[in-house]
Amino acid sequence: MWPIGSVDDVRIANVLIEVVHAIIESNDAGKGQRAFNRFRQEYNEERPHRSLGGGRRPSEVFRSSPRSYPATLPEVAYPQDFVLRKVKPGGYMKWHGQIIYVTKALEGEYVGLKPLDHDRWELYFARLPLGVFDARSSKIIKPR
């Protein structure tokens, strides 16, 4: 269990436990969602919070971001000199018949490998460097 520091922490933990139990006991995710929605309504719109100064409610201080969020994200594109591999279910890619673990978070996405030298490749997701793939050891060395 994690350290609990305030009454709010205890309350949040208890509500989340209640939601999980509602889902498990009834095998009904809808029941758990309704329990969480009730908590969210009270927490954000009814209960004042000392941490917001003057006992205001989160719904009183929340402001939507002026930036728009696209309905669908653009497809990731890589430079021409990159070699692409699709991350398979389980978080793996194939490299010359070998299965190399990348990360489950990128299942179904393409990663790009930028050649460094004969046996080493910089591994990217979009513009994010994930590490260096060493083809000799078949391992990805994570960046520091």
N, CA, C and O atoms as a GROMACS GRO file, in nm:
protein
  576
    1MET      N    1   0.084  -0.117   0.000
    1MET     CA    2   0.000   0.000   0.000
    1MET      C    3   0.089   0.124   0.000
    1MET      O    4   0.201   0.119   0.050
    2TRP      N    5   0.041   0.233  -0.053
    2TRP     CA    6   0.116   0.358  -0.058
    2TRP      C    7   0.088   0.439   0.067
    2TRP      O    8  -0.014   0.417   0.133
    3PRO      N    9   0.176   0.532   0.102
    3PRO     CA   10   0.150   0.616   0.219
    3PRO      C   11   0.032   0.709   0.194
    3PRO      O   12   0.021   0.768   0.086
    4ILE      N   13  -0.054   0.722   0.291
    4ILE     CA   14  -0.171   0.808   0.278
    4ILE      C   15  -0.152   0.926   0.371
    4ILE      O   16  -0.128   0.908   0.490
    5GLY      N   17  -0.162   1.047   0.316
    5GLY     CA   18  -0.127   1.164   0.393
    5GLY      C   19  -0.243   1.249   0.440
    5GLY      O   20  -0.230   1.319   0.540
    6SER      N   21  -0.357   1.245   0.372
    6SER     CA   22  -0.466   1.335   0.409
    6SER      C   23  -0.599   1.262   0.406
    6SER      O   24  -0.610   1.149   0.357
    7VAL      N   25  -0.698   1.329   0.460
    7VAL     CA   26  -0.834   1.274   0.457
    7VAL      C   27  -0.878   1.254   0.312
    7VAL      O   28  -0.943   1.154   0.280
    8ASP      N   29  -0.844   1.350   0.225
    8ASP     CA   30  -0.880   1.336   0.083
    8ASP      C   31  -0.816   1.212   0.022
    8ASP      O   32  -0.881   1.141  -0.056
    9ASP      N   33  -0.689   1.184   0.057
    9ASP     CA   34  -0.623   1.064   0.005
    9ASP      C   35  -0.697   0.938   0.046
    9ASP      O   36  -0.718   0.848  -0.035
   10VAL      N   37  -0.737   0.932   0.173
   10VAL     CA   38  -0.810   0.816   0.224
   10VAL      C   39  -0.943   0.803   0.152
   10VAL      O   40  -0.983   0.693   0.113
   11ARG      N   41  -1.011   0.914   0.135
   11ARG     CA   42  -1.142   0.914   0.069
   11ARG      C   43  -1.130   0.867  -0.076
   11ARG      O   44  -1.209   0.785  -0.122
   12ILE      N   45  -1.031   0.919  -0.148
   12ILE     CA   46  -1.012   0.879  -0.286
   12ILE      C   47  -0.981   0.730  -0.293
   12ILE      O   48  -1.037   0.658  -0.376
   13ALA      N   49  -0.891   0.683  -0.207
   13ALA     CA   50  -0.856   0.540  -0.206
   13ALA      C   51  -0.979   0.456  -0.178
   13ALA      O   52  -0.999   0.353  -0.244
   14ASN      N   53  -1.062   0.495  -0.083
   14ASN     CA   54  -1.182   0.418  -0.050
   14ASN      C   55  -1.280   0.414  -0.166
   14ASN      O   56  -1.341   0.310  -0.193
   15VAL      N   57  -1.297   0.525  -0.236
   15VAL     CA   58  -1.388   0.527  -0.350
   15VAL      C   59  -1.336   0.438  -0.462
   15VAL      O   60  -1.413   0.365  -0.523
   16LEU      N   61  -1.207   0.444  -0.488
   16LEU     CA   62  -1.151   0.359  -0.594
   16LEU      C   63  -1.166   0.212  -0.559
   16LEU      O   64  -1.194   0.129  -0.646
   17ILE      N   65  -1.146   0.178  -0.432
   17ILE     CA   66  -1.166   0.039  -0.387
   17ILE      C   67  -1.312   0.000  -0.406
   17ILE      O   68  -1.341  -0.111  -0.451
   18GLU      N   69  -1.405   0.090  -0.373
   18GLU     CA   70  -1.548   0.064  -0.392
   18GLU      C   71  -1.580   0.039  -0.540
   18GLU      O   72  -1.657  -0.051  -0.573
   19VAL      N   73  -1.522   0.119  -0.628
   19VAL     CA   74  -1.545   0.104  -0.772
   19VAL      C   75  -1.495  -0.032  -0.819
   19VAL      O   76  -1.564  -0.103  -0.891
   20VAL      N   77  -1.374  -0.068  -0.777
   20VAL     CA   78  -1.318  -0.197  -0.818
   20VAL      C   79  -1.404  -0.312  -0.766
   20VAL      O   80  -1.431  -0.406  -0.840
   21HIS      N   81  -1.447  -0.305  -0.640
   21HIS     CA   82  -1.532  -0.409  -0.584
   21HIS      C   83  -1.665  -0.418  -0.658
   21HIS      O   84  -1.715  -0.528  -0.682
   22ALA      N   85  -1.723  -0.305  -0.695
   22ALA     CA   86  -1.850  -0.306  -0.769
   22ALA      C   87  -1.833  -0.378  -0.902
   22ALA      O   88  -1.922  -0.453  -0.944
   23ILE      N   89  -1.721  -0.356  -0.967
   23ILE     CA   90  -1.697  -0.422  -1.095
   23ILE      C   91  -1.676  -0.572  -1.075
   23ILE      O   92  -1.734  -0.653  -1.148
   24ILE      N   93  -1.594  -0.609  -0.977
   24ILE     CA   94  -1.562  -0.750  -0.953
   24ILE      C   95  -1.686  -0.827  -0.908
   24ILE      O   96  -1.716  -0.934  -0.961
   25GLU      N   97  -1.758  -0.773  -0.808
   25GLU     CA   98  -1.871  -0.845  -0.749
   25GLU      C   99  -1.987  -0.862  -0.847
   25GLU      O  100  -2.053  -0.965  -0.847
   26SER      N  101  -2.012  -0.762  -0.930
   26SER     CA  102  -2.128  -0.770  -1.018
   26SER      C  103  -2.088  -0.807  -1.160
   26SER      O  104  -2.174  -0.830  -1.245
   27ASN      N  105  -1.958  -0.812  -1.186
   27ASN     CA  106  -1.909  -0.833  -1.323
   27ASN      C  107  -1.975  -0.732  -1.416
   27ASN      O  108  -2.009  -0.763  -1.531
   28ASP      N  109  -1.991  -0.610  -1.364
   28ASP     CA  110  -2.063  -0.505  -1.437
   28ASP      C  111  -1.980  -0.378  -1.434
   28ASP      O  112  -1.982  -0.305  -1.334
   29ALA      N  113  -1.908  -0.350  -1.541
   29ALA     CA  114  -1.825  -0.229  -1.548
   29ALA      C  115  -1.912  -0.105  -1.539
   29ALA      O  116  -1.867  -0.002  -1.487
   30GLY      N  117  -2.035  -0.112  -1.588
   30GLY     CA  118  -2.126   0.003  -1.582
   30GLY      C  119  -2.156   0.044  -1.438
   30GLY      O  120  -2.165   0.163  -1.408
   31LYS      N  121  -2.171  -0.054  -1.350
   31LYS     CA  122  -2.197  -0.024  -1.209
   31LYS      C  123  -2.076   0.047  -1.148
   31LYS      O  124  -2.092   0.143  -1.072
   32GLY      N  125  -1.957   0.001  -1.179
   32GLY     CA  126  -1.836   0.066  -1.131
   32GLY      C  127  -1.823   0.207  -1.186
   32GLY      O  128  -1.784   0.299  -1.114
   33GLN      N  129  -1.856   0.224  -1.314
   33GLN     CA  130  -1.848   0.358  -1.375
   33GLN      C  131  -1.946   0.453  -1.308
   33GLN      O  132  -1.913   0.569  -1.285
   34ARG      N  133  -2.067   0.405  -1.277
   34ARG     CA  134  -2.166   0.490  -1.211
   34ARG      C  135  -2.118   0.531  -1.072
   34ARG      O  136  -2.138   0.645  -1.030
   35ALA      N  137  -2.055   0.438  -0.999
   35ALA     CA  138  -2.001   0.471  -0.866
   35ALA      C  139  -1.891   0.577  -0.878
   35ALA      O  140  -1.885   0.670  -0.798
   36PHE      N  141  -1.807   0.562  -0.978
   36PHE     CA  142  -1.700   0.660  -0.997
   36PHE      C  143  -1.756   0.795  -1.040
   36PHE      O  144  -1.708   0.899  -0.996
   37ASN      N  145  -1.857   0.795  -1.126
   37ASN     CA  146  -1.920   0.920  -1.169
   37ASN      C  147  -1.980   0.996  -1.051
   37ASN      O  148  -1.971   1.118  -1.044
   38ARG      N  149  -2.044   0.922  -0.957
   38ARG     CA  150  -2.100   0.986  -0.838
   38ARG      C  151  -1.989   1.052  -0.757
   38ARG      O  152  -2.003   1.166  -0.712
   39PHE      N  153  -1.878   0.980  -0.738
   39PHE     CA  154  -1.766   1.036  -0.664
   39PHE      C  155  -1.710   1.160  -0.736
   39PHE      O  156  -1.685   1.262  -0.673
   40ARG      N  157  -1.692   1.151  -0.866
   40ARG     CA  158  -1.636   1.262  -0.944
   40ARG      C  159  -1.726   1.386  -0.934
   40ARG      O  160  -1.677   1.498  -0.921
   41GLN      N  161  -1.855   1.364  -0.941
   41GLN     CA  162  -1.952   1.475  -0.928
   41GLN      C  163  -1.934   1.545  -0.794
   41GLN      O  164  -1.921   1.667  -0.788
   42GLU      N  165  -1.934   1.468  -0.686
   42GLU     CA  166  -1.920   1.526  -0.553
   42GLU      C  167  -1.783   1.591  -0.537
   42GLU      O  168  -1.773   1.703  -0.485
   43TYR      N  169  -1.677   1.524  -0.579
   43TYR     CA  170  -1.540   1.573  -0.560
   43TYR      C  171  -1.514   1.702  -0.637
   43TYR      O  172  -1.452   1.794  -0.585
   44ASN      N  173  -1.562   1.709  -0.761
   44ASN     CA  174  -1.532   1.824  -0.846
   44ASN      C  175  -1.633   1.938  -0.836
   44ASN      O  176  -1.598   2.054  -0.858
   45GLU      N  177  -1.760   1.907  -0.802
   45GLU     CA  178  -1.862   2.011  -0.812
   45GLU      C  179  -1.932   2.044  -0.680
   45GLU      O  180  -1.997   2.148  -0.671
   46GLU      N  181  -1.921   1.959  -0.579
   46GLU     CA  182  -1.994   1.984  -0.455
   46GLU      C  183  -1.902   2.016  -0.337
   46GLU      O  184  -1.930   2.108  -0.260
   47ARG      N  185  -1.794   1.942  -0.322
   47ARG     CA  186  -1.706   1.960  -0.206
   47ARG      C  187  -1.605   2.071  -0.228
   47ARG      O  188  -1.536   2.072  -0.331
   48PRO      N  189  -1.594   2.167  -0.135
   48PRO     CA  190  -1.488   2.267  -0.146
   48PRO      C  191  -1.353   2.203  -0.111
   48PRO      O  192  -1.346   2.107  -0.035
   49HIS      N  193  -1.245   2.258  -0.168
   49HIS     CA  194  -1.109   2.208  -0.145
   49HIS      C  195  -1.024   2.320  -0.084
   49HIS      O  196  -1.012   2.428  -0.142
   50ARG      N  197  -0.967   2.293   0.032
   50ARG     CA  198  -0.880   2.393   0.095
   50ARG      C  199  -0.761   2.425   0.006
   50ARG      O  200  -0.715   2.540   0.003
   51SER      N  201  -0.710   2.327  -0.066
   51SER     CA  202  -0.590   2.348  -0.148
   51SER      C  203  -0.615   2.444  -0.264
   51SER      O  204  -0.519   2.494  -0.324
   52LEU      N  205  -0.739   2.472  -0.298
   52LEU     CA  206  -0.769   2.564  -0.408
   52LEU      C  207  -0.786   2.707  -0.357
   52LEU      O  208  -0.823   2.796  -0.435
   53GLY      N  209  -0.761   2.730  -0.231
   53GLY     CA  210  -0.767   2.865  -0.175
   53GLY      C  211  -0.910   2.910  -0.154
   53GLY      O  212  -0.988   2.920  -0.249
   54GLY      N  213  -0.943   2.936  -0.032
   54GLY     CA  214  -1.078   2.986  -0.003
   54GLY      C  215  -1.186   2.881  -0.013
   54GLY      O  216  -1.304   2.915  -0.016
   55GLY      N  217  -1.149   2.754  -0.018
   55GLY     CA  218  -1.248   2.649  -0.023
   55GLY      C  219  -1.328   2.642  -0.151
   55GLY      O  220  -1.446   2.607  -0.150
   56ARG      N  221  -1.263   2.675  -0.262
   56ARG     CA  222  -1.333   2.666  -0.391
   56ARG      C  223  -1.339   2.522  -0.439
   56ARG      O  224  -1.267   2.435  -0.390
   57ARG      N  225  -1.426   2.499  -0.534
   57ARG     CA  226  -1.443   2.366  -0.593
   57ARG      C  227  -1.364   2.358  -0.723
   57ARG      O  228  -1.346   2.460  -0.790
   58PRO      N  229  -1.315   2.239  -0.760
   58PRO     CA  230  -1.241   2.226  -0.887
   58PRO      C  231  -1.318   2.277  -1.007
   58PRO      O  232  -1.259   2.336  -1.097
   59SER      N  233  -1.450   2.255  -1.009
   59SER     CA  234  -1.529   2.301  -1.124
   59SER      C  235  -1.531   2.454  -1.135
   59SER      O  236  -1.559   2.508  -1.242
   60GLU      N  237  -1.503   2.524  -1.025
   60GLU     CA  238  -1.500   2.670  -1.027
   60GLU      C  239  -1.371   2.725  -1.085
   60GLU      O  240  -1.368   2.837  -1.135
   61VAL      N  241  -1.264   2.648  -1.079
   61VAL     CA  242  -1.134   2.699  -1.126
   61VAL      C  243  -1.090   2.634  -1.257
   61VAL      O  244  -0.994   2.681  -1.319
   62PHE      N  245  -1.155   2.528  -1.299
   62PHE     CA  246  -1.117   2.459  -1.423
   62PHE      C  247  -1.144   2.547  -1.544
   62PHE      O  248  -1.249   2.610  -1.554
   63ARG      N  249  -1.049   2.550  -1.634
   63ARG     CA  250  -1.065   2.620  -1.762
   63ARG      C  251  -1.020   2.526  -1.873
   63ARG      O  252  -0.914   2.464  -1.863
   64SER      N  253  -1.100   2.517  -1.977
   64SER     CA  254  -1.062   2.435  -2.092
   64SER      C  255  -0.940   2.493  -2.159
   64SER      O  256  -0.918   2.614  -2.157
   65SER      N  257  -0.861   2.407  -2.218
   65SER     CA  258  -0.744   2.453  -2.290
   65SER      C  259  -0.788   2.522  -2.418
   65SER      O  260  -0.880   2.476  -2.485
   66PRO      N  261  -0.722   2.633  -2.454
   66PRO     CA  262  -0.757   2.700  -2.579
   66PRO      C  263  -0.706   2.624  -2.702
   66PRO      O  264  -0.749   2.650  -2.814
   67ARG      N  265  -0.615   2.529  -2.679
   67ARG     CA  266  -0.563   2.451  -2.792
   67ARG      C  267  -0.662   2.343  -2.831
   67ARG      O  268  -0.721   2.278  -2.745
   68SER      N  269  -0.680   2.326  -2.959
   68SER     CA  270  -0.770   2.220  -3.004
   68SER      C  271  -0.696   2.087  -3.005
   68SER      O  272  -0.575   2.082  -3.023
   69TYR      N  273  -0.770   1.982  -2.986
   69TYR     CA  274  -0.715   1.847  -2.987
   69TYR      C  275  -0.778   1.775  -3.106
   69TYR      O  276  -0.900   1.768  -3.117
   70PRO      N  277  -0.695   1.720  -3.194
   70PRO     CA  278  -0.751   1.657  -3.314
   70PRO      C  279  -0.830   1.530  -3.280
   70PRO      O  280  -0.796   1.457  -3.186
   71ALA      N  281  -0.934   1.505  -3.357
   71ALA     CA  282  -1.015   1.385  -3.337
   71ALA      C  283  -0.932   1.259  -3.362
   71ALA      O  284  -0.946   1.159  -3.291
   72THR      N  285  -0.846   1.265  -3.462
   72THR     CA  286  -0.753   1.155  -3.488
   72THR      C  287  -0.613   1.214  -3.502
   72THR      O  288  -0.594   1.320  -3.561
   73LEU      N  289  -0.518   1.143  -3.447
   73LEU     CA  290  -0.380   1.190  -3.455
   73LEU      C  291  -0.323   1.160  -3.593
   73LEU      O  292  -0.360   1.060  -3.655
   74PRO      N  293  -0.234   1.246  -3.642
   74PRO     CA  294  -0.174   1.219  -3.773
   74PRO      C  295  -0.084   1.095  -3.766
   74PRO      O  296  -0.027   1.063  -3.662
   75GLU      N  297  -0.073   1.027  -3.878
   75GLU     CA  298   0.012   0.909  -3.884
   75GLU      C  299   0.158   0.949  -3.865
   75GLU      O  300   0.202   1.053  -3.915
   76VAL      N  301   0.230   0.867  -3.792
   76VAL     CA  302   0.372   0.894  -3.767
   76VAL      C  303   0.450   0.869  -3.896
   76VAL      O  304   0.433   0.766  -3.961
   77ALA      N  305   0.536   0.964  -3.932
   77ALA     CA  306   0.619   0.951  -4.051
   77ALA      C  307   0.765   0.952  -4.009
   77ALA      O  308   0.804   1.022  -3.916
   78TYR      N  309   0.844   0.873  -4.078
   78TYR     CA  310   0.987   0.863  -4.048
   78TYR      C  311   1.068   0.905  -4.172
   78TYR      O  312   1.020   0.895  -4.284
   79PRO      N  313   1.191   0.952  -4.149
   79PRO     CA  314   1.277   0.987  -4.262
   79PRO      C  315   1.306   0.864  -4.350
   79PRO      O  316   1.292   0.750  -4.306
   80GLN      N  317   1.345   0.890  -4.473
   80GLN     CA  318   1.369   0.784  -4.572
   80GLN      C  319   1.476   0.684  -4.529
   80GLN      O  320   1.467   0.566  -4.562
   81ASP      N  321   1.578   0.730  -4.455
   81ASP     CA  322   1.687   0.639  -4.418
   81ASP      C  323   1.655   0.551  -4.298
   81ASP      O  324   1.738   0.470  -4.257
   82PHE      N  325   1.536   0.565  -4.240
   82PHE     CA  326   1.497   0.480  -4.127
   82PHE      C  327   1.442   0.348  -4.178
   82PHE      O  328   1.379   0.342  -4.284
   83VAL      N  329   1.467   0.241  -4.103
   83VAL     CA  330   1.407   0.111  -4.128
   83VAL      C  331   1.289   0.100  -4.033
   83VAL      O  332   1.303   0.128  -3.914
   84LEU      N  333   1.172   0.060  -4.084
   84LEU     CA  334   1.052   0.054  -4.001
   84LEU      C  335   1.021  -0.088  -3.959
   84LEU      O  336   1.040  -0.183  -4.035
   85ARG      N  337   0.973  -0.102  -3.836
   85ARG     CA  338   0.926  -0.229  -3.786
   85ARG      C  339   0.797  -0.204  -3.709
   85ARG      O  340   0.785  -0.107  -3.635
   86LYS      N  341   0.699  -0.293  -3.729
   86LYS     CA  342   0.573  -0.283  -3.658
   86LYS      C  343   0.586  -0.358  -3.525
   86LYS      O  344   0.636  -0.470  -3.521
   87VAL      N  345   0.541  -0.293  -3.416
   87VAL     CA  346   0.545  -0.356  -3.284
   87VAL      C  347   0.423  -0.450  -3.275
   87VAL      O  348   0.308  -0.406  -3.286
   88LYS      N  349   0.452  -0.576  -3.254
   88LYS     CA  350   0.349  -0.681  -3.252
   88LYS      C  351   0.282  -0.690  -3.115
   88LYS      O  352   0.330  -0.634  -3.018
   89PRO      N  353   0.168  -0.763  -3.109
   89PRO     CA  354   0.105  -0.787  -2.978
   89PRO      C  355   0.207  -0.849  -2.883
   89PRO      O  356   0.281  -0.940  -2.919
   90GLY      N  357   0.210  -0.798  -2.762
   90GLY     CA  358   0.310  -0.842  -2.664
   90GLY      C  359   0.427  -0.745  -2.657
   90GLY      O  360   0.511  -0.757  -2.569
   91GLY      N  361   0.432  -0.649  -2.752
   91GLY     CA  362   0.536  -0.548  -2.747
   91GLY      C  363   0.665  -0.582  -2.819
   91GLY      O  364   0.769  -0.524  -2.790
   92TYR      N  365   0.659  -0.676  -2.913
   92TYR     CA  366   0.780  -0.722  -2.981
   92TYR      C  367   0.786  -0.674  -3.126
   92TYR      O  368   0.684  -0.648  -3.189
   93MET      N  369   0.909  -0.664  -3.176
   93MET     CA  370   0.931  -0.642  -3.320
   93MET      C  371   1.020  -0.755  -3.367
   93MET      O  372   1.087  -0.822  -3.288
   94LYS      N  373   1.020  -0.776  -3.498
   94LYS     CA  374   1.109  -0.878  -3.555
   94LYS      C  375   1.227  -0.809  -3.622
   94LYS      O  376   1.212  -0.705  -3.686
   95TRP      N  377   1.344  -0.871  -3.606
   95TRP     CA  378   1.465  -0.821  -3.670
   95TRP      C  379   1.541  -0.941  -3.724
   95TRP      O  380   1.600  -1.017  -3.648
   96HIS      N  381   1.541  -0.957  -3.854
   96HIS     CA  382   1.608  -1.069  -3.921
   96HIS      C  383   1.573  -1.202  -3.856
   96HIS      O  384   1.660  -1.284  -3.825
   97GLY      N  385   1.443  -1.223  -3.836
   97GLY     CA  386   1.393  -1.348  -3.781
   97GLY      C  387   1.395  -1.357  -3.630
   97GLY      O  388   1.340  -1.451  -3.573
   98GLN      N  389   1.458  -1.263  -3.562
   98GLN     CA  390   1.464  -1.265  -3.416
   98GLN      C  391   1.352  -1.179  -3.359
   98GLN      O  392   1.311  -1.080  -3.420
   99ILE      N  393   1.303  -1.216  -3.244
   99ILE     CA  394   1.200  -1.140  -3.175
   99ILE      C  395   1.268  -1.052  -3.072
   99ILE      O  396   1.341  -1.101  -2.985
  100ILE      N  397   1.244  -0.921  -3.082
  100ILE     CA  398   1.308  -0.823  -2.995
  100ILE      C  399   1.199  -0.748  -2.917
  100ILE      O  400   1.108  -0.690  -2.977
  101TYR      N  401   1.208  -0.750  -2.784
  101TYR     CA  402   1.109  -0.678  -2.703
  101TYR      C  403   1.136  -0.528  -2.710
  101TYR      O  404   1.249  -0.484  -2.689
  102VAL      N  405   1.030  -0.450  -2.741
  102VAL     CA  406   1.038  -0.304  -2.744
  102VAL      C  407   0.960  -0.250  -2.624
  102VAL      O  408   1.020  -0.206  -2.526
  103THR      N  409   0.828  -0.253  -2.631
  103THR     CA  410   0.739  -0.215  -2.521
  103THR      C  411   0.596  -0.247  -2.561
  103THR      O  412   0.558  -0.232  -2.677
  104LYS      N  413   0.516  -0.290  -2.465
  104LYS     CA  414   0.375  -0.318  -2.492
  104LYS      C  415   0.298  -0.191  -2.526
  104LYS      O  416   0.196  -0.196  -2.594
  105ALA      N  417   0.346  -0.077  -2.477
  105ALA     CA  418   0.276   0.050  -2.498
  105ALA      C  419   0.266   0.086  -2.646
  105ALA      O  420   0.178   0.164  -2.684
  106LEU      N  421   0.352   0.030  -2.729
  106LEU     CA  422   0.351   0.064  -2.872
  106LEU      C  423   0.295  -0.048  -2.960
  106LEU      O  424   0.318  -0.048  -3.081
  107GLU      N  425   0.222  -0.142  -2.902
  107GLU     CA  426   0.162  -0.248  -2.982
  107GLU      C  427   0.084  -0.190  -3.098
  107GLU      O  428   0.002  -0.099  -3.080
  108GLY      N  429   0.108  -0.241  -3.218
  108GLY     CA  430   0.036  -0.196  -3.338
  108GLY      C  431   0.095  -0.073  -3.403
  108GLY      O  432   0.050  -0.034  -3.510
  109GLU      N  433   0.194  -0.010  -3.342
  109GLU     CA  434   0.256   0.110  -3.397
  109GLU      C  435   0.387   0.073  -3.468
  109GLU      O  436   0.445  -0.033  -3.445
  110TYR      N  437   0.430   0.163  -3.556
  110TYR     CA  438   0.560   0.146  -3.621
  110TYR      C  439   0.666   0.222  -3.544
  110TYR      O  440   0.644   0.335  -3.499
  111VAL      N  441   0.782   0.159  -3.529
  111VAL     CA  442   0.900   0.226  -3.476
  111VAL      C  443   1.000   0.240  -3.589
  111VAL      O  444   0.998   0.164  -3.686
  112GLY      N  445   1.086   0.339  -3.576
  112GLY     CA  446   1.187   0.363  -3.678
  112GLY      C  447   1.326   0.337  -3.624
  112GLY      O  448   1.358   0.372  -3.510
  113LEU      N  449   1.409   0.276  -3.707
  113LEU     CA  450   1.547   0.249  -3.669
  113LEU      C  451   1.639   0.328  -3.761
  113LEU      O  452   1.638   0.311  -3.883
  114LYS      N  453   1.719   0.415  -3.701
  114LYS     CA  454   1.813   0.499  -3.775
  114LYS      C  455   1.951   0.436  -3.764
  114LYS      O  456   2.000   0.415  -3.653
  115PRO      N  457   2.014   0.407  -3.878
  115PRO     CA  458   2.145   0.340  -3.870
  115PRO      C  459   2.252   0.429  -3.806
  115PRO      O  460   2.265   0.547  -3.840
  116LEU      N  461   2.327   0.370  -3.712
  116LEU     CA  462   2.442   0.438  -3.652
  116LEU      C  463   2.571   0.383  -3.712
  116LEU      O  464   2.658   0.458  -3.756
  117ASP      N  465   2.580   0.250  -3.712
  117ASP     CA  466   2.691   0.181  -3.778
  117ASP      C  467   2.638   0.044  -3.820
  117ASP      O  468   2.516   0.025  -3.822
  118HIS      N  469   2.723  -0.048  -3.854
  118HIS     CA  470   2.679  -0.175  -3.910
  118HIS      C  471   2.582  -0.253  -3.820
  118HIS      O  472   2.486  -0.311  -3.868
  119ASP      N  473   2.608  -0.254  -3.689
  119ASP     CA  474   2.529  -0.336  -3.598
  119ASP      C  475   2.447  -0.259  -3.496
  119ASP      O  476   2.384  -0.319  -3.409
  120ARG      N  477   2.447  -0.127  -3.504
  120ARG     CA  478   2.375  -0.047  -3.404
  120ARG      C  479   2.280   0.051  -3.474
  120ARG      O  480   2.313   0.112  -3.575
  121TRP      N  481   2.162   0.063  -3.414
  121TRP     CA  482   2.057   0.146  -3.471
  121TRP      C  483   1.993   0.226  -3.359
  121TRP      O  484   1.968   0.173  -3.251
  122GLU      N  485   1.967   0.355  -3.384
  122GLU     CA  486   1.889   0.435  -3.290
  122GLU      C  487   1.742   0.401  -3.312
  122GLU      O  488   1.693   0.403  -3.425
  123LEU      N  489   1.672   0.370  -3.204
  123LEU     CA  490   1.532   0.329  -3.210
  123LEU      C  491   1.444   0.447  -3.170
  123LEU      O  492   1.465   0.508  -3.065
  124TYR      N  493   1.345   0.478  -3.254
  124TYR     CA  494   1.257   0.592  -3.230
  124TYR      C  495   1.111   0.550  -3.240
  124TYR      O  496   1.076   0.458  -3.313
  125PHE      N  497   1.028   0.621  -3.163
  125PHE     CA  498   0.885   0.626  -3.191
  125PHE      C  499   0.858   0.772  -3.222
  125PHE      O  500   0.873   0.858  -3.136
  126ALA      N  501   0.818   0.799  -3.346
  126ALA     CA  502   0.804   0.937  -3.395
  126ALA      C  503   0.938   1.006  -3.374
  126ALA      O  504   1.040   0.959  -3.424
  127ARG      N  505   0.940   1.118  -3.302
  127ARG     CA  506   1.066   1.188  -3.277
  127ARG      C  507   1.127   1.153  -3.141
  127ARG      O  508   1.229   1.210  -3.102
  128LEU      N  509   1.066   1.060  -3.070
  128LEU     CA  510   1.111   1.022  -2.936
  128LEU      C  511   1.213   0.909  -2.943
  128LEU      O  512   1.180   0.799  -2.987
  129PRO      N  513   1.337   0.934  -2.899
  129PRO     CA  514   1.436   0.825  -2.898
  129PRO      C  515   1.403   0.726  -2.786
  129PRO      O  516   1.384   0.765  -2.671
  130LEU      N  517   1.398   0.598  -2.822
  130LEU     CA  518   1.368   0.494  -2.724
  130LEU      C  519   1.494   0.425  -2.673
  130LEU      O  520   1.493   0.367  -2.565
  131GLY      N  521   1.601   0.432  -2.751
  131GLY     CA  522   1.725   0.366  -2.713
  131GLY      C  523   1.807   0.333  -2.836
  131GLY      O  524   1.778   0.378  -2.947
  132VAL      N  525   1.909   0.252  -2.813
  132VAL     CA  526   1.994   0.205  -2.923
  132VAL      C  527   1.978   0.054  -2.932
  132VAL      O  528   1.998  -0.017  -2.834
  133PHE      N  529   1.943   0.007  -3.050
  133PHE     CA  530   1.929  -0.137  -3.073
  133PHE      C  531   2.064  -0.190  -3.119
  133PHE      O  532   2.119  -0.144  -3.219
  134ASP      N  533   2.115  -0.287  -3.045
  134ASP     CA  534   2.241  -0.354  -3.079
  134ASP      C  535   2.205  -0.488  -3.144
  134ASP      O  536   2.160  -0.580  -3.076
  135ALA      N  537   2.226  -0.498  -3.273
  135ALA     CA  538   2.187  -0.619  -3.347
  135ALA      C  539   2.272  -0.740  -3.307
  135ALA      O  540   2.225  -0.853  -3.315
  136ARG      N  541   2.396  -0.718  -3.262
  136ARG     CA  542   2.481  -0.831  -3.221
  136ARG      C  543   2.426  -0.898  -3.097
  136ARG      O  544   2.424  -1.021  -3.089
  137SER      N  545   2.381  -0.819  -2.998
  137SER     CA  546   2.329  -0.877  -2.874
  137SER      C  547   2.178  -0.893  -2.877
  137SER      O  548   2.119  -0.954  -2.788
  138SER      N  549   2.114  -0.837  -2.981
  138SER     CA  550   1.968  -0.838  -2.994
  138SER      C  551   1.900  -0.770  -2.876
  138SER      O  552   1.794  -0.814  -2.831
  139LYS      N  553   1.962  -0.663  -2.825
  139LYS     CA  554   1.908  -0.591  -2.711
  139LYS      C  555   1.895  -0.442  -2.742
  139LYS      O  556   1.967  -0.387  -2.824
  140ILE      N  557   1.801  -0.382  -2.673
  140ILE     CA  558   1.782  -0.236  -2.683
  140ILE      C  559   1.842  -0.176  -2.556
  140ILE      O  560   1.802  -0.210  -2.444
  141ILE      N  561   1.937  -0.087  -2.575
  141ILE     CA  562   1.998  -0.017  -2.464
  141ILE      C  563   1.920   0.113  -2.446
  141ILE      O  564   1.917   0.198  -2.534
  142LYS      N  565   1.858   0.126  -2.328
  142LYS     CA  566   1.774   0.243  -2.301
  142LYS      C  567   1.861   0.367  -2.284
  142LYS      O  568   1.973   0.358  -2.234
  143PRO      N  569   1.808   0.485  -2.325
  143PRO     CA  570   1.885   0.608  -2.304
  143PRO      C  571   1.890   0.643  -2.157
  143PRO      O  572   1.801   0.607  -2.081
  144ARG      N  573   1.995   0.716  -2.118
  144ARG     CA  574   2.009   0.754  -1.976
  144ARG      C  575   1.937   0.880  -1.947
  144ARG      O  576   1.938   0.927  -1.833
   0.00000   0.00000   0.00000
